[in-house]
C-alpha cells in the first residue's frame, strides 16, 4: 500500500509523535488519511464515549451476573469485555479467576485519558470489581469541570493540568492518585478501603488499541504500550498502571510473546476471538468519519491475523535512529491464511458482532480457515453457538 503521508508530515506539536509507529493500526490510518482525520476525531470521541462505554460495561456486568446465577447457556463459549482494561475480552467462565489473579479481591481502577496535543486530562473511567466480578463503574467526561478543575491539596494543580506539569506518566500518576482516590471515596464510600490503581493512557494510544480486531493483537498492543520505554527505547510509557499490579508487571517482563500466550490461555484457553464493534459505534463512524470506516473495512477484508502470526510478528525497531530517518515502520507478519468474513461464511455485519474461533497458536500458518472453526458468534448475553 502506498504511503500518502510520512512521519515528517506528522505535526511535532503532538507530544506522542514518536509513539505512533508503535501501533500498526494507527500508523496505517495516518499514512492513508493524514493527521487531519485524527485531529477531527479526538475532540469528538470524549463527548460520545459515555454512550459507547456504557453499552460495553453494562453488558459486561450483566453477563457476569448471569454467569454467576447459572443463566448463561454456555459460559465456556461466551465472551465479554473485561472491566480492566476495558478494551480486552475474556471468556465469561474464566473472567473471575483471571481478574482475581491480575488484580486481587476488591479493586478500583481509574483509567485516565490524556489528550496528546494539550497534555490535559480529558476523560476518566472508574471501574470496581469484587471477588473478580465487575459490579460498578462511573465516568468523568470533558464537561465535568467540577472534577477536572479540582486542585491537588499539596501542589495546587488542577486535575486536567497535572500531565502538563509532570515530566512523564509516572510523575503524573504520583500527583493524580491522591486526589482521584479521594474522589473515588466520595462517590463510592462503601469501597473506600479497596485497592486502588490508576491506568494512564494517551488518547491516540486508546484509539489504537480499541481498533484492534483480535484478542491476540489487543494483548500485544497492551504489551507494546507498557513496554514502550524499556523495550522500544522511547522516552516514556504509552500507557501505564500506577502503581503496577504485581502479577501484570511480572507478566509484562516475560516478553511480548510470553505475555500474549499466558494472557490468552488464562482468558480464553488460547482460542482466537475476533472482537466485534457494536452497531451504534459502527453507525457513528460511518456518519462522522466515513474515510476511517472505509479503511477499517478494507483492513478487515484483507484479513485478521491468526494467533501464530501475532506471536511471530516482528515489530519495527524503534530504538534505531535509522528506523525514523528511513521510516522503516512496517509490522512484519509471517505469510499465511488470515481470517476474513468470506472465509468463515459471514457477512461483514455478522463478523463485526464478534466471532470465537477454534484457532490457537498451534494452528498452522497455511491451515484452511472455514466456517467449521466457528465456536460462537456475538458477545455477552446475545451470543449464539455453532458448536
Phi, psi and omega in degrees: 000129180290139179271119181272337180227144184249172178300322180296332180285342181287126186301138178290348179287348177280116185300329184259021183310313182297344183273343188303319178293353178289347178241120177300318183293314180295316182294320176301312180299317181294314185294338180263329187248341182083168185287335182304323180296322181282324178297326178286326186283318190301315180296334183279325187301315178300332181291330182253357185298325181303311182297320182290315181293324179301318179303313185286316187283324174299317179294321179298316181292316181291325177294318178298319180294319178295326178295316178296321182279358179075024183268349180277135182295321183211080181299338179281359177234010185249126180259154176211157175284142174283157174282328181227118340286154189281019179237006177248153184246156183211152176287137191297326180284349180252353186298315184298313181296317180295316182295319179294322179294319181286320193235340182106189189278319183223116190210145167242141169228128174258115176272121184250121181258130182249139180276125188297332182277320185256349185059031178257152171287126181241350186197138176226128175241125178244130177236149180235139176232141172237126179054036178081005182249128177289129183229345183200155176201158173209160185232152170236116181261180183295342179270355181276070187293332179299328178273309186294338179258008174291139188259149176290134185299324184270312188269339179081001180281144172289151179307313185295336184264351185302317179300332179289332183273337184270152181283330186203181183291327179296313178295324176300315178297320179303319183278329184281327194295323181295313183288324179286329175296321177299318179295319176302316182293326178289320184281324181224071183299337180295342179244028183296340180260002180290151174302140184230130176230158168252149167240113184255128182213144175283151186301316182287334173294322178297315177301318184296311184286330178291339183269358179284140187250022177220140178296329177291316180293322180292324176293321176297320178295324176299315178297317180302319182290317183279348177250014183302324183280310186284314186272318186266354175074019178280170189287342184201180171284157172270326166210157190206148166267145179215115350288168182289131166297125191305316184293320180295320179297315179298318180298317181296328182287348181281349180111161186298305183296320181296316180297317179299315181299310183294315183296315181287329176294317180287329188266338183204026181049042173070008179282158178267133176237119173278107189288134185275174176231122184296150185303316178300326179289319177301312181297323178299312180294321178299322183282313189265330184224065184299326180294319178297319182294317180298322178293321178296317178298318179297319180295318178295318180298326177290339174114143175269131183293148180279166180306316181297323178297319178297315183293330182261006180296145175250102177292164177294149179272093185279356177284338184270131178300326181299329181301318179283321182296321182258003179053054180269068189255015181292142169263116188263112178256148176295152178291148179165183180277131179255163180273120175237158175306317182297320185294334179252017172070036181237155168281166177300319182297318178295318181300321183286355173282347183103137183220122174267127187238148177276062178233124180239178177299342179278350179295126185296152181300326180261015180297146181284127180258116183224174180293344178293345179276350183289128175264314179204166181230139178103193180211148178064217187288350179265012182292139172242148191247137180246351177229000000 
